[in-house]
Amino acid sequence: MPGTKNTAGSPWKTAILAGMASYLDAAALVTSGIAIGVYYAGPLQLGAGVIGSLLGLQTLAFAVGALFGGRLGDRFGRKRVFTLSLVLYAVGVLLLLVATGPALLYAGVLATGLAIGADLPVSLALVNETAPAGRKGTMVVFSGVLWLAGIVAVLVLSSFTAVQGMPGGRILFAHLLVVAVVVLLLRLSLSESAEWAAARREAAMQTKARSGAIEFSRIRDLFRAPTVYALLATGLYYTTWNLGANTLGQFGTFLWTALAKGEVAQFSQLTLVGLPVGFAAGLLFMRVVDKPSRHAWFAAGSGLIVLAWALPAVLGPSKFTLVAVMLFSGLGNSFAGEAVFKVWSQELFPTLLRATAQGITMAFTRAVAGLAALGTPAFALGHTRLMFGTLFGLALAAAAIGLIWVPRLPTAPHPEPTAPKTAATGTPRETTV
C-alpha cells in the first residue's frame, strides 16, 4: 500500500504530531470551561443551565466521537480519520471563536467534542504502531506530557492576558485554532501505519499471522475470548480511576470553595504549582515504561492515588486534605491512571481492533463521568463523607484491577512475531492469544 513506509527518523515526529491530539483535547476542555463558563457568560447572557448543557454536550460528543472514530480508524486507516477529525476540530473551534449566541456555541462544542473523541484513539494507535520495539510505551506515555502541556498553555494564556469578556474568550479559542491548523498541515506529511496496512492485507486475504494467531479484524471478535477480557479490564480500570480524576478536574474549584472555604485564585495557584511535578514525573515514567520495572512504578502510583482519596474520606474535606489529593493523585497519575491505560490499550488488542477497543473504553468512561457529574455538586454537599468514601473505594478497585487482573492478560498478536509479554511488566510470558 503506498505511503505506508516509515523512515528511521519518523517515530518521534509521529509521536509529537499524532500525540498533539492529547494537547488539543485538554486545551479544548479547559478553554471551553473558562471561555464559555466565564468570559462568554455575561455578554451572551448564558445561564447556569445553558453553560452546563454546553459543557456536558462536549463531553458526550467526545464519547460518541471516540466510539465511531476508533472503529473507522481500524476500517479505513489511521491517517484518513485523524486528518478529517482535525479538520472538523478546526471548524468547531472557529464556530466557538466567532459565536454571537448559543446556537453557534452548541454547534461548536458538538463539533470539537466529536472531533477530538475520534482523533484520540486513532492517533494513539498510530504512535504505537510507528514506534520502534522497546520504545512503544515511551512514545505513548509522551502523549500524557502533551496533555499536561495543553492545560498549562491555556492557564498561562488566560493568566497573562488582561482582556476579559468576549475578547478574552476569543483569544483562547484563537489559540486552539492556530495550533489545530498548524498540526493539521504538519500531519499531512505523515505516512499511514505500515503495521495497520500489513494487518489489513492479511485480513483481506483471510490468512493467519506468522505468530500462529488469527489477526482479528471483525468487531465481533472484540467480544470473544481473549480480547473481551482485555476490553473489560481496561474499560473498568479506566472508568473507576477516571471518576476520581474527573471529579477533581471538573469540580476541584467547587470542592475547594464550598467544602474547604478556600478562594478560587488560591486553588488556581496551587494547581499551577503542582503541574511541574506532573511534567517531571511523566518524563521519568517515559524512561521506565518499557522496562520490567513498570509494574513497580505502577504499584507506587496506584498507592499514591488510593492514599490521596483516603485522606478526605477519613479526615473529611479541608484545605489540607484537598491539597493532599491534588499533590498525591497528581504524582500517582504520572505512573498509573490514564498514562498506563493508554499503554495497555496498545499492547492488549490486535492491530485491526486496537482503535476500536480504545474508542469503546474511552466512550464508556466519558459517558459514565458525564452522568456522574450531573449529581456531583448535590452529592458533595449533602453526603460529603460518602462521596469521598466512594471515590476512595473506586481508586482501590482501580488499583486491584491494574495490579491483579491486567498482568494476567496476554498481549495481542503482532505482525512481527515476538514472545508474548504481560501487559503490566513487559516481561516474557508463556501464553498465547
C-alpha positions in Angstrom: 0.0 0.0 0.0 1.6 3.3 -1.0 2.5 5.9 1.6 3.0 3.4 4.5 6.7 3.2 4.8 8.2 4.7 7.9 11.6 6.2 7.9 14.1 5.7 10.8 13.7 9.2 11.9 9.9 9.4 11.8 8.8 7.8 15.1 9.3 10.9 17.3 7.8 13.1 14.6 4.7 10.9 14.6 4.7 10.7 18.4 4.6 14.5 18.5 2.2 15.3 15.7 -0.2 12.4 16.5 0.2 12.9 20.2 -1.0 16.5 19.8 -4.5 15.1 19.9 -4.0 14.9 23.7 -2.8 18.6 23.8 -5.9 19.7 21.8 -8.2 17.5 24.0 -7.0 19.0 27.3 -6.8 22.5 25.9 -10.3 22.4 24.4 -11.9 21.2 27.7 -10.1 23.8 29.8 -10.7 26.6 27.2 -14.4 25.8 27.0 -14.8 25.9 30.7 -13.1 29.3 31.0 -14.3 30.9 27.9 -17.9 29.7 27.9 -18.3 29.5 31.7 -16.7 32.9 32.4 -15.8 35.1 29.5 -18.9 34.5 27.3 -21.4 34.0 30.1 -22.1 37.7 30.8 -22.1 39.2 27.3 -24.1 36.3 25.8 -26.4 36.1 28.9 -25.7 32.4 29.4 -27.4 30.9 32.4 -26.0 28.1 34.6 -28.3 25.6 32.8 -27.1 26.7 29.3 -23.4 26.6 30.4 -23.9 23.1 31.9 -25.6 21.8 28.9 -22.9 23.1 26.6 -20.1 21.6 28.6 -22.0 18.4 29.1 -22.7 18.1 25.3 -19.0 18.5 24.6 -18.2 15.5 26.9 -21.0 13.3 25.5 -19.9 14.3 21.9 -16.4 13.1 22.8 -17.8 9.7 23.8 -19.7 9.4 20.5 -16.7 10.5 18.5 -14.4 8.0 20.2 -16.9 5.2 19.7 -17.2 5.7 16.0 -13.8 7.3 15.2 -11.9 4.3 16.7 -13.8 1.9 14.5 -13.4 4.0 11.4 -9.7 4.2 12.1 -9.4 0.4 12.1 -11.5 0.0 9.0 -10.1 2.8 6.8 -6.7 3.7 8.2 -5.2 6.0 10.9 -4.2 8.9 8.7 -7.5 9.4 6.9 -9.5 9.5 10.2 -7.2 11.7 12.2 -6.9 14.2 9.2 -10.6 14.5 8.8 -11.2 14.7 12.6 -8.7 17.6 12.9 -10.5 19.4 10.0 -13.7 19.1 12.0 -12.0 20.2 15.2 -10.7 23.4 13.4 -14.2 24.1 12.1 -15.7 23.6 15.6 -13.2 25.9 17.2 -13.8 28.6 14.5 -17.5 28.5 15.3 -16.8 29.0 19.0 -14.4 31.8 18.1 -17.0 33.8 16.1 -20.1 32.8 18.1 -22.5 35.5 18.9 -25.2 33.4 20.5 -26.0 29.9 21.9 -26.7 28.3 18.5 -23.1 28.6 17.3 -21.8 27.6 20.7 -23.8 24.4 20.6 -22.6 23.6 17.1 -19.0 24.4 18.1 -18.9 22.2 21.2 -20.6 19.4 19.3 -18.0 19.5 16.5 -15.0 19.8 18.8 -16.2 17.0 21.1 -16.8 14.6 18.2 -13.5 15.5 16.5 -11.2 15.1 19.5 -13.1 11.9 20.5 -12.5 10.4 17.1 -8.9 11.6 16.9 -7.5 10.3 20.2 -7.8 6.5 19.9 -6.7 6.6 16.2 -3.7 8.9 16.9 -2.6 6.8 19.9 -2.7 3.6 17.7 -0.6 5.3 15.1 2.0 6.4 17.7 2.3 2.8 19.0 2.5 1.2 15.5 5.2 3.7 14.3 7.3 3.4 17.5 10.3 1.0 17.4 10.3 -2.1 19.5 11.2 -1.3 23.1 10.1 2.3 22.8 6.4 1.9 22.2 5.3 2.6 25.7 7.7 5.6 25.9 6.1 7.3 22.9 2.5 6.6 24.0 3.2 8.0 27.5 4.7 11.1 25.8 1.1 12.0 24.8 0.3 12.4 28.5 3.1 15.0 28.7 1.5 16.8 25.8 -1.9 16.6 27.6 -0.4 18.5 30.6 1.1 21.0 28.1 -2.3 21.8 26.8 -3.6 22.6 30.3 -0.6 24.7 31.1 -0.8 26.6 27.8 -4.4 27.6 28.4 -3.9 28.5 32.1 -0.8 30.6 31.3 -2.6 32.4 28.4 -5.6 33.1 30.5 -3.5 34.3 33.4 -1.3 36.7 31.4 -4.0 38.3 29.2 -5.7 41.3 30.8 -8.5 41.0 28.2 -11.9 40.0 29.7 -15.4 39.3 28.3 -15.9 38.2 24.7 -12.4 39.3 23.5 -10.8 37.2 26.2 -12.7 34.1 25.2 -11.9 34.7 21.5 -8.2 34.9 22.3 -8.3 31.5 24.0 -10.2 29.9 21.1 -7.9 31.6 18.6 -5.0 29.8 20.3 -6.8 26.4 19.7 -7.5 27.3 16.0 -3.9 28.3 15.3 -2.5 25.1 16.9 -5.0 22.9 15.2 -4.3 24.3 11.7 -0.5 24.1 12.2 -0.8 20.5 13.4 -3.1 19.6 10.5 -0.7 20.9 7.9 2.2 19.1 9.5 0.2 15.9 9.8 -0.2 15.8 6.1 3.4 14.7 5.8 2.9 11.6 8.0 2.7 8.2 6.5 -0.1 5.7 7.1 0.7 3.0 9.7 2.7 0.2 8.0 1.5 -2.2 10.7 -2.1 -1.4 10.0 -1.7 -1.7 6.2 0.0 -5.1 6.7 -2.7 -6.4 9.0 -5.4 -5.1 6.7 -3.9 -7.0 3.8 -3.7 -10.2 5.8 -7.3 -9.9 6.9 -8.4 -9.3 3.3 -6.6 -12.5 2.2 -8.0 -14.4 5.2 -4.6 -15.7 6.2 -3.1 -16.3 9.6 -0.4 -14.1 11.2 3.0 -15.6 11.4 2.7 -15.9 15.1 0.0 -18.6 14.5 -2.8 -16.5 16.0 -5.6 -15.1 13.9 -5.3 -11.4 13.2 -8.7 -10.4 14.4 -10.4 -7.7 12.3 -14.2 -8.1 12.8 -15.8 -6.2 15.6 -17.5 -9.3 17.0 -14.0 -10.7 17.6 -13.6 -8.0 20.2 -16.3 -9.6 22.3 -14.9 -13.1 22.4 -12.0 -14.5 24.4 -9.3 -13.4 25.0 -9.9 -9.8 23.7 -13.2 -9.4 25.7 -11.3 -9.9 28.9 -8.9 -7.1 27.9 -11.8 -4.9 26.9 -13.5 -5.4 30.3 -10.3 -5.0 32.3 -9.1 -1.8 30.6 -12.6 -0.3 30.5 -13.3 -1.0 34.2 -9.9 0.2 35.2 -10.2 3.5 33.2 -13.7 4.2 34.4 -13.0 3.5 38.1 -9.8 5.6 38.0 -11.3 8.4 35.9 -14.3 9.1 38.2 -11.9 10.5 40.8 -9.7 12.3 38.3 -12.8 13.8 36.6 -14.3 14.9 39.8 -11.1 16.7 40.8 -10.7 18.2 37.3 -14.3 19.4 36.8 -15.2 20.2 40.4 -11.9 20.8 42.1 -12.7 24.6 42.4 -16.2 23.9 43.6 -15.0 21.5 46.3 -12.3 23.9 47.4 -14.6 26.8 47.8 -17.8 25.1 49.0 -16.3 22.5 51.4 -12.9 23.9 52.4 -14.0 27.6 52.2 -11.0 28.5 50.1 -10.6 31.1 47.3 -10.7 30.5 43.6 -7.4 32.3 43.0 -5.7 30.1 45.7 -6.9 26.9 44.1 -5.6 28.0 40.6 -2.2 28.9 42.0 -1.9 25.5 43.7 -2.9 23.8 40.5 -0.2 25.6 38.6 2.4 24.8 41.3 1.6 21.0 41.0 1.9 20.8 37.2 5.7 20.9 37.0 5.8 17.9 39.3 3.5 16.1 36.9 5.7 17.0 34.0 8.9 15.7 35.7 7.2 12.5 36.8 5.8 12.0 33.3 9.3 12.3 31.8 10.6 9.8 34.4 7.8 7.3 33.6 8.8 7.6 29.9 12.2 6.1 30.8 10.8 3.1 32.7 7.5 2.3 31.0 9.1 -0.2 28.5 11.1 -1.9 31.2 10.1 -4.7 33.7 10.2 -2.2 36.5 7.0 -0.6 35.1 4.9 -2.8 37.4 6.6 -1.5 40.5 6.2 2.1 39.4 2.5 1.4 38.6 2.1 -0.1 42.1 3.6 3.0 43.7 1.5 5.4 41.6 -1.7 3.4 42.5 -0.8 3.5 46.2 -0.4 7.3 46.0 -3.9 7.7 44.3 -5.5 5.4 46.9 -3.8 7.4 49.7 -4.9 10.7 48.2 -8.6 9.8 48.3 -8.4 8.1 51.7 -7.4 11.3 53.4 -10.6 13.3 52.8 -12.7 10.1 53.2 -11.2 9.5 56.7 -10.4 13.1 57.9 -13.0 15.0 56.0 -12.6 17.7 53.4 -10.3 20.6 54.4 -7.6 22.7 52.7 -5.0 20.2 53.9 -6.7 17.1 52.6 -7.8 18.6 49.3 -4.2 19.9 48.7 -3.0 16.4 49.5 -5.5 14.9 47.0 -4.1 17.2 44.3 -0.5 16.5 45.0 -0.6 12.8 45.7 -3.0 11.9 42.9 -1.2 14.2 40.5 2.1 12.4 41.2 0.4 9.0 41.2 -1.3 9.6 37.9 2.0 10.0 36.2 2.7 6.3 36.8 -0.8 5.0 36.7 -4.2 6.1 35.6 -4.6 7.3 32.0 -0.9 7.1 31.3 -0.7 3.3 31.8 -4.2 2.8 30.4 -3.1 4.1 27.0 -0.1 1.7 27.0 -2.2 -1.3 27.9 -4.7 -0.4 25.2 -1.9 -0.7 22.6 -0.5 -3.9 23.9 -3.6 -5.9 24.6 -5.5 -5.6 21.3 -4.7 -6.8 17.8 -4.0 -4.1 15.2 -7.3 -4.1 13.4 -9.3 -3.8 16.7 -6.9 -1.5 18.6 -8.5 1.8 17.9 -12.0 0.3 18.1 -11.3 -1.0 21.6 -9.9 2.3 22.8 -12.8 4.1 21.3 -15.3 1.8 23.2 -13.4 2.2 26.6 -13.0 5.9 26.2 -16.6 6.4 25.2 -17.9 4.3 28.1 -15.6 6.1 30.6 -16.6 9.6 29.4 -20.3 8.8 29.4 -20.1 7.4 32.9 -18.2 10.5 34.0 -20.7 12.8 32.3 -23.6 11.2 34.1 -21.9 11.2 37.4 -21.1 14.9 37.0 -24.8 15.7 36.9 -25.2 14.8 40.6 -21.7 15.5 41.9 -22.4 19.0 43.4 -25.5 17.9 45.3 -23.8 14.6 46.4 -20.8 16.6 47.6 -22.9 19.0 49.7 -25.5 16.5 51.0 -23.3 13.4 51.6 -19.8 14.7 51.8 -18.1 11.7 53.6 -20.0 9.2 51.4 -18.8 10.9 48.2 -15.2 10.8 49.3 -15.6 7.3 50.6 -17.0 6.3 47.2 -14.1 7.8 45.3 -11.7 6.1 47.7 -13.4 2.8 47.0 -13.2 3.3 43.3 -9.5 4.2 43.5 -8.9 0.9 45.4 -10.9 -1.0 42.8 -8.8 0.5 40.0 -5.6 -0.4 41.8 -6.8 -4.0 42.3 -7.7 -4.3 38.6 -4.3 -3.0 37.5 -2.3 -5.0 39.9 -4.1 -8.3 39.8 -6.2 -8.7 36.6 -4.3 -6.9 33.9 -0.9 -8.6 34.5 -2.6 -11.9 33.8 -3.8 -10.8 30.3 -1.8 -11.9 27.3 -0.6 -9.3 24.8 -2.2 -9.3 21.4 -0.9 -10.8 18.1 1.6 -8.6 16.3 2.6 -8.5 12.7 6.2 -9.0 13.8 6.2 -12.2 16.0 7.7 -11.7 19.4 7.4 -13.6 22.7 4.2 -12.8 24.4 4.5 -10.4 27.3 2.4 -9.4 30.3 0.8 -6.0 29.9 1.8 -4.7 33.3 5.5 -5.6 33.3 6.6 -6.0 29.7 8.3 -9.3 30.6 8.1 -12.5 28.5 5.2 -14.8 29.4 4.4 -18.4 28.3 0.9 -17.8 26.9 -0.7 -17.3 23.5 -3.7 -15.4 22.3 
